[in-house]
Amino acid sequence: MSDSITRITASHEVMLGKPVVRGTRLTVELLLRKLSEGATPNDLLRMYPELEAADIQAALAYATAVLAREEIIGLAA
């Protein structure tokens, strides 16, 4: 995730603190949503010219790392 650390940033001053691609207002959430809706990485690069292929990979790596740390707590019935 080392490249993600430099490519994905979060600040309360940009997009209310959601993780974004550095220097943009493109959130990791937006990129993942577009990919889940069927957009390809090439589609994203065409839609958002400021985006680089490495940014898409960093967004995926970031999301993977966040989910890997997620803890599920079950509630007793």
C-alpha positions in Angstrom: 0.0 0.0 0.0 3.0 2.3 -0.1 2.1 3.9 -3.4 -1.5 4.3 -2.1 -0.2 6.3 0.8 1.2 9.0 -1.5 -1.6 8.8 -4.1 -4.6 8.7 -1.8 -5.1 11.4 0.7 -7.8 12.6 3.2 -8.4 16.0 4.6 -11.5 17.4 6.2 -11.0 20.4 3.9 -11.5 18.3 0.7 -14.7 16.3 0.1 -15.4 16.3 3.9 -12.5 14.1 4.6 -13.3 11.3 2.2 -10.2 9.6 0.7 -9.4 11.2 -2.7 -6.8 10.9 -5.3 -4.1 13.4 -4.4 -4.6 16.8 -6.1 -8.1 16.0 -7.2 -11.6 15.8 -5.8 -12.0 12.3 -7.1 -13.0 10.1 -4.2 -12.0 6.5 -3.9 -15.7 5.8 -3.4 -16.5 7.3 -6.8 -13.8 5.3 -8.6 -15.0 2.1 -7.0 -18.6 2.9 -7.8 -17.8 3.5 -11.4 -15.8 0.3 -11.7 -18.7 -1.7 -10.0 -21.1 -0.2 -12.5 -19.0 -1.7 -15.3 -16.6 1.1 -16.2 -13.2 0.0 -17.2 -10.0 1.6 -16.0 -9.6 3.0 -19.5 -13.1 4.5 -19.3 -12.1 6.2 -16.0 -8.9 7.6 -17.6 -11.0 9.0 -20.5 -13.7 10.5 -18.2 -11.1 12.0 -15.8 -8.0 13.2 -17.7 -6.3 14.2 -14.5 -6.4 10.6 -13.3 -3.4 8.2 -13.9 -3.6 4.4 -14.1 -1.6 4.2 -10.9 -4.2 6.2 -9.2 -6.9 3.6 -10.0 -4.6 0.9 -8.7 -3.9 2.9 -5.5 -7.7 3.4 -4.9 -8.2 -0.4 -5.2 -5.2 -1.0 -2.9 -6.5 1.6 -0.4 -10.0 0.0 -0.3 -8.5 -3.5 0.1 -6.4 -2.3 3.0 -9.4 -0.6 4.7 -11.5 -3.7 4.3 -8.7 -5.9 5.6 -8.7 -4.0 8.9 -12.5 -4.0 9.2 -13.8 -5.8 12.2 -17.2 -7.4 12.3 -18.9 -7.4 15.6 -22.0 -9.6 15.9 -24.9 -8.6 18.2 -26.5 -11.2 20.4 -30.1 -11.9 19.3 
